[in-house]
Amino acid sequence: MVSVGVFTIIVTYALIKIVSLVTPLRVDEETETNGLDLSIHGERAHDVNS
């Protein structure tokens, strides 16, 4: 049972590393600050300031 958990952790880590070579896993700081809704879609999903 422990071997399955260790195998899963190792394979997950390897897959994350491979994907990160192809595409970034995080957006840039400005996009993160503005929010993905505004940056990608040009609108806010939830207006928390109203």
One Martini backbone bead per residue (centre of mass of N, CA, C, O) as a GRO file, in nm:
protein
   50
    1MET     BB    1   0.058   0.063  -0.021
    2VAL     BB    2   0.303   0.253   0.000
    3SER     BB    3   0.405   0.212  -0.293
    4VAL     BB    4   0.172   0.364  -0.428
    5GLY     BB    5   0.226   0.641  -0.301
    6VAL     BB    6   0.517   0.676  -0.401
    7PHE     BB    7   0.457   0.644  -0.701
    8THR     BB    8   0.259   0.883  -0.723
    9ILE     BB    9   0.454   1.106  -0.638
   10ILE     BB   10   0.670   1.060  -0.858
   11VAL     BB   11   0.487   1.087  -1.110
   12THR     BB   12   0.372   1.365  -1.049
   13TYR     BB   13   0.640   1.516  -1.044
   14ALA     BB   14   0.726   1.444  -1.333
   15LEU     BB   15   0.479   1.568  -1.479
   16ILE     BB   16   0.518   1.857  -1.380
   17LYS     BB   17   0.799   1.896  -1.507
   18ILE     BB   18   0.716   1.845  -1.801
   19VAL     BB   19   0.497   2.065  -1.823
   20SER     BB   20   0.691   2.307  -1.739
   21LEU     BB   21   0.853   2.291  -2.013
   22VAL     BB   22   0.602   2.378  -2.199
   23THR     BB   23   0.441   2.528  -1.958
   24PRO     BB   24   0.326   2.737  -1.748
   25LEU     BB   25   0.186   2.712  -1.413
   26ARG     BB   26   0.189   3.026  -1.400
   27VAL     BB   27   0.112   3.337  -1.372
   28ASP     BB   28   0.164   3.643  -1.368
   29GLU     BB   29   0.150   3.893  -1.135
   30GLU     BB   30  -0.056   4.080  -1.276
   31THR     BB   31  -0.272   3.867  -1.336
   32GLU     BB   32  -0.309   3.779  -1.040
   33THR     BB   33  -0.397   4.059  -0.933
   34ASN     BB   34  -0.640   4.108  -1.135
   35GLY     BB   35  -0.730   3.847  -1.250
   36LEU     BB   36  -0.855   3.615  -1.470
   37ASP     BB   37  -1.119   3.738  -1.562
   38LEU     BB   38  -1.001   4.011  -1.657
   39SER     BB   39  -0.758   3.909  -1.833
   40ILE     BB   40  -0.924   3.703  -2.022
   41HIS     BB   41  -1.243   3.829  -2.036
   42GLY     BB   42  -1.290   4.141  -1.932
   43GLU     BB   43  -1.421   4.051  -1.651
   44ARG     BB   44  -1.617   4.028  -1.361
   45ALA     BB   45  -1.756   3.789  -1.155
   46HIS     BB   46  -1.682   3.940  -0.869
   47ASP     BB   47  -1.798   4.219  -0.690
   48VAL     BB   48  -1.647   4.303  -0.381
   49ASN     BB   49  -1.685   4.643  -0.379
   50SER     BB   50  -2.025   4.671  -0.359
   0.00000   0.00000   0.00000
